[in-house]
Amino acid sequence: MAQKPKIKDLLNERACRHNTTRKSACNAPIPGATTGGCAFEGAQISLFPFADAAHLVHGPITCLGSSWETRASRTGWPGIDLTQVGLTTDLSTRDVIFGAEEKLAAALDTTIERYRPQAVFVYSTCVTALIGEDIDLACRHASAHHAIPCVPVHAPGFVGSKNLGSRLAGEAVLQHLIGTAEPEDISPFAINLIGEYNVTGDMWQYTPLLEEAGIRVLATLSGDGRIAAIRTAHRAGLNVLVCAKSLVSLTRKMQAQYGIPWISASFYGRRDTSESLLAIAAALDDAALLQRMKQIVSREEEILEAQLRPWRERFSGLKAVLNTGGNKAWSIAAALQDLGIEVVATAVGKSTESDREKARRYLGAQGVLMDKPGQQQAQIIEESGAQLLLAGGRSLYTAIKQGIAFIDVNQEKKKSYGGYRGLLNLAEDLKVALESPVFRNVGRRAPWQK
């Protein structure tokens, strides 16, 4: 019988570098931590791109309304895209008093019979966790009755941050899906992409290059992912942790349980894309494979270099402030530097220790690492004379007040900035933003205003 994940273990991740030098909990709950996204939201973000699975929220309808479509993903699913179907048990006051396990069982039956998913994820919420709903039992009964995986996801919002919710989602996948099926054929160079959500099709920018070299993507968690594929993920030869360090617990446990080594990778910008492609090939330990990948990287860099030259001339002398989260604190910074733009500050409030170290290395001694970007970014823009702000939608008003160009680089963005081609997409969007009169004029006062 699967055990509920232990929060204290996930808060003390041995694979995190800072735990080897000093005892420090990973994303330990602090007052106000969930304002940037609670654990429930983090779990849904990690699992939602499984478009052939149903996502059933066991809680009040407000939990579904607040979390649905938290992150877009281009899934490529030819059937019913179940990420576009909101499913909830819609608990009422009466359900809280008398319990709602029968209601959950009926919801599972209805969901499976109507949509025929390959699996069902059942999300616990604050309310159902507090009243002690046994979602494990309901999932076991539904799995036995319908012969498909029904996965309990124990990530109620109150346990901590969005980052912790991603770890809890990884625990659920490891316990209930990975290792439950065998692939039809086993490739000698099969990898899993972990933490790649394929936002705006990012993974499609670099996976063709992997395939050209002879590397097969066996499974992803969870961009463009399929339940049948993630069930066979234990047969991969390498786990590639793309961006999302929150899932490092999953890669470490898969190494312990199945002997699968893992590496971290980023596919933003020319340098990081090239380094990651070569690192994947090197980790698979085949000389011919590595040589093929070197040839592919050399070819792509030569093509890209010719295309970047006019952009570097256009952006020469520009300064930018970057306010995003996690690994993008340094990976997007690297992409901007590839375009010839100086990054004067980046936000590290939601970054890991290793992300902070990389951000410092990329920005240099003079670059500012912002722990509280909401309070710092406007002042830094004024002092540095930055002409660009790259951030999430909430920072748009800072750009308007400062009268500088703005680019949304979070999950709301419309184009892919991943891989070699994505860098050119970023350059195009930067050009449009810099030449747009909106940012210079929208914050101006009317002539009759003092």
Secondary structure, DSSP 8 states (H G I E B T S, - for coil): ------HHHHTS-TTSTHHHHS---SS---TTGGGG-BHHHHHHHHHTT-TTEEEEEES-HHHHHHHTTSS------SS--GGGS-EE----HHHHHH--HHHHHHHHHHHHHHH--SEEEEEE-HHHHHTT--HHHHHHHHHHHHSS-EEEE---GGG-BHHHHHHHHHHHHHHHTTTSS--SS--TTEEEEEEE--GGGTHHHHHHHHHHHT-EEEEEEETT--HHHHTTGGG-SEEEEES-GGGHHHHHHHHHHH---EEEE--BSHHHHHHHHHHHHHHTT-HHHHHHHHHHHHHHHHHHHHHHHHHHHHHTT-EEEEE--TTHHHHHHHHHHHTT-EEEEEE-TT--HHHHHHHHHHH-TTSEEESSHHHHHHHHHHHHT--EEEE-GGGHHHHHHHT-EEEE-STT-SS--BHHHHHHHHHHHHHHHHH-SHHHHTTS--TT--
